[in-house]
Amino acid sequence: MQAAGDLSSETWGDLISIDGIGEVVARAIVEFYKEPRNLEVVGRLLAEVTPQDAEAPVVSSSPVVGKTVVFTGSLEKMTRDEAKAKAESLGAKVAGSVSKKTDIVVAGPGAGSKLDKARELGVQTMDEDEWLALIAG
C-alpha cells in the first residue's frame, strides 16, 4: 500500500480505478494500511480465512467481455444501475473512474472530467446509443 500513497504511481491509479473507490476512499485505505496495528489485525484475519477471487460471468459471445467500462454524464435510456448490471451481465467490469486500464467510456450529457481523461488517454468513447448498439450485437 505504500506505493499507492504516491498519487502518480500505477498502484494509486489501480486503486482509484476500482468501482466505488474515489480519491477520498483511496486515501482512507492508504492511511489505514500505514498503521502497524491495522496491519497486525489484517494479518491475523488472513491467517484464519482465505479470500477467493470473484468468479467472472461466463459470456463468451459478448463484444464487451473482459473489458472495463466507465459510465459518465447522464444516461437517458436507462439508470446507471441498469447500465452497470447489463454491462456486468455481459462480462464487462464497470469502474467508477478512468485509467489506462479502461477500455470504453460511455458518455452522456453533462460528461466532464472523466470524458476529458478518456480522450487524454486515448480510451474509446461512445454515447449511450452507440453503447446500446454495441451490446445489442
C-alpha positions, -999 to +999 in steps of 0.1 A: +000+000+000+030+023+004+032+027-034-005+036-035+003+066-014+022+081-043-006+098-063+014+095-095+020+058-091+004+030-111-007+014-078-027+046-070-042+045-104-052+009-099-067+017-065-089+045-077-100+026-108-118+001-086-156+007-089-169+027-060-134+039-048-126+075-054-098+096-041-114+101-006-118+064+000-085+056-016-067+080+008-085+064+037-074+029+026-038+041+023-039+057+057-054+025+072-025+004+060+000+029+073-010+019+109+010-010+122-019-021+145-042-024+114-016-045+096-014-068+126-052-072+126-054-079+089-026-104+092-044-123+119-076-122+099-058-136+068-044-164+090-080-175+096-096-170+061-086-175+025-100-148+002-114-161-031-114-143-064-148-134-076-160-156-105-164-137-137-196-142-156-193-168-184-203-149-215-182-157-245-200-140-273-204-105-259-183-077-275-176-063-241-165-095-223-133-088-203-135-050-210-135-023-184-163+002-189-169+036-172-203+054-175-202+092-171-227+120-175-264+114-176-279+083-191-313+089-207-325+054-217-316+035-185-305+042-150-268+040-141-276+009-120-293-008-150-264+001-173-239-013-148-259-045-143-263-050-181-225-044-187-216-069-159-241-095-171-222-093-205-189-099-189-176-064-186-161-048-155-177-014-146-153+011-130-160+044-113-130+063-127-110+063-159-075+049-160-052+034-186-069+001-179-103+015-191-114+001-224-147+021-231-161+053-217-199+057-223-205+095-220-240+110-217-250+147-215-230+166-188-199+143-190-169+162-177-135+153-164-139+115-169-146+121-206-116+145-208-094+120-191-106+092-215-097+114-245-063+122-230-055+085-225-069+075-259-097+054-245-126+046-268-155+068-261-191+065-272-226+079-264-254+059-249-269+050-283-236+037-296-232+016-264-267+001-268-259-007-304-226-024-294-241-046-267-271-054-289-249-074-312 
